[in-house]
Amino acid sequence: MKYVFLLLYFCLSNVLSFAQGENNIWAFGKGFGLDFNSETPYVAGMALNTIEGSASICDKKGRLRFYSDGFKAFNRNHKMMPNGDGLLTSGSVTQGVAILPFPDDTSKYYLFVIYVDEIKRAYALHYSVVDMKLNSGLGDVVPTQKNITIADSLSEKMLVTRASGCAYWVIVHSGFAPEFHAFKISSTGIDINPAISTTSFVGDGLYGIGEMKMSPNNQKIVLTNWRSKGWLGSVELFDFDSTAGTMSNYKLIDSSKAFAAYGIEFSPDNRKLYVAYSEDDPRPPYPLVQYNLDLLPDIALIRSTKTTIKNSYNWGGMRIFRDKVYAIQCGGLNTNICVINNPNKVGLACNFQDSLFIIDSPAFGLGNRVPESLPNIYHRTDTAVCQSIIYSGAADYYTYLWSDGSNEFSRTIVPPATFWLTSMKGSCAPAITDTFVVKSKTLELNLGADKLLCGTQSTELLAPVDGAQYLWSDGSTSQSIKVNKTDFYWLTLKKEDCIASDTIFVRVGDCDKCIAVPNAFTPNKDGRNDAFHALSSCNVLQYNMKIFNRYGQEVFGADNISQSWDGTFNGMDLNAGVYFYLIKVRFDKPGTTEELYKGDITLIR
């Protein structure tokens, strides 16, 4: 068996990859979102109703699957799922909603929501399960897996990211201590015993409002933090271990009671840090700033690179998408979406663009990012076979999708065929989609022209194909045989999956006569004695042959001795029986005259 696959629009033999589309549509604010599926993003209508926490997810091609504002879960048609109400949120949580696919099932998702625990008067984390197979493929919240609490005493921060291997982390932060809690999600489910990282803290040691983000390379975490007016806010940076889910190497980038940092994001190359400051004393304007992380680990030098990119009334959240960083300016009833076009550049060279979109609705966050699936792996392999070949998916993968929509592990393919097969292991492993074109191959076998032997002569019949399995009409299995009597001799050979046959007629007779005529043939297209023609041991100057049925109707004519009759008339197979031939021939020899031969030929089917 071979592992083969097809992707019709890729024609390369090497491994290819491209960006996935799970984050192509953002749902945020009161009824709005952004769609990045076209060359230029555009504002899209949504059904959610929130100012801060939200999340959405698309499939790999960027098609919306579902989204949530923490209160409800909505399907791709912007309708609330049948069990999508009552998700227990407080409505104003910085990163209150996150979505993660099941590692081993691309049709199921975890929907995480941070809500207010009324008993403990602090934020808690619960999850629900969304199954996209429910509600006729539009998805629904599983009633028995809804609002399951796994953590409490939290701040408003939450992010989801990839773990080493086929797993994810859901990372939250304590509201009352400098602690990260990382919950691992694998094929066995959610480990409710988190990896806890206790770090240094600043000032008051209380954590509340502000974003927490993971660097694109999954190696560093930053967070912004403030509680309320007069409390010390901070911008903090940590190293992240994706295997253990732990944070270390604490670094304080900034702290102040005058400005409260809210939004934060890395540049695509991981080397710049953008921080958006927001509501606190003194009153606006507030800055959006850049720090240059190239100077790590020297924090003093990093602080010295602080560059104000833009001052605004009030900054909200930030979010990276491919090679750009987007930011919200929240001013009263309107929301201004801005973009940093070249975020990898230093300082003002980052090319900040104000007012990309103005939305007539308040919003303070752009939605939580989803870890994109690893890029697909593509291969291109062509092959040629004579009969059929079996192709199978990778044995250690879980699900398979063929180009005709079937889900079998293996298929028998008959050439010619062009097809593709995608093997999938879940949401956190790259799918394998390989191009495969199966062409028809033929095995040519030609034993040569029929032979005329004289007297006691013999001849060797040789198969012109090396390295095959041979079967001659006399039972021999060698590549050649010697013959010395009148007969039809056939050979069938097999090489790999190809089979071919041919027949040769050998006549032993009086060599004073220049011509010999067989008395029977079998035109059944099996490669053996399929055609009727005369044999000559002399050079022919003129030749004419006619064949008649028993009613005297001519059914075949030839003016060259190499022409053969295949047992048809006007394209139709004639019945088995006796037919009659008349041959007029003139040979190239002294004193030659036209000679006449006639007789009968038996057609056997």
Protein Blocks (a to p, Z undefined) as FASTA:
>chain_A
ZZddddfkbccfbdcddddfklmpccehjhiacdfkbmbdcddddfbdcfklccddddfk
opafbdcehlaccdfkopacfklghnopahiafblcccdddfklckbccdddddddfklo
pacdddddddfkggnhnopadfklghiafbehiafbdcddddehjddddddddfkbccdd
dddddfkbpafbdcddddddehjlpaceddddddfklpaccddddfbehiacdddddddd
fknopaehiacfbdcfkbccfbdcddfkopaccddddddddddddddddddfklpcbfkl
mmmmpccfbdcfbdcddddehjaccddddehjbccddddfblmbghjlnopaehkbacdb
dcfbebjaddddddddddddddddfkbccddddfkbmbdcdfkopabfbdcddddddddd
dddebjkbccdddddddddddddddebjadddehjaccddddfbghiacddfkopabfbd
cdfbdcdddddddehjbccddddddddddfkbcbdcdfbdcdehnopakbccdddfbdcf
bdcdddddfkopafbdcfbfkbccehiaehiacdedddddddddddddehiacddddddd
dddZZ
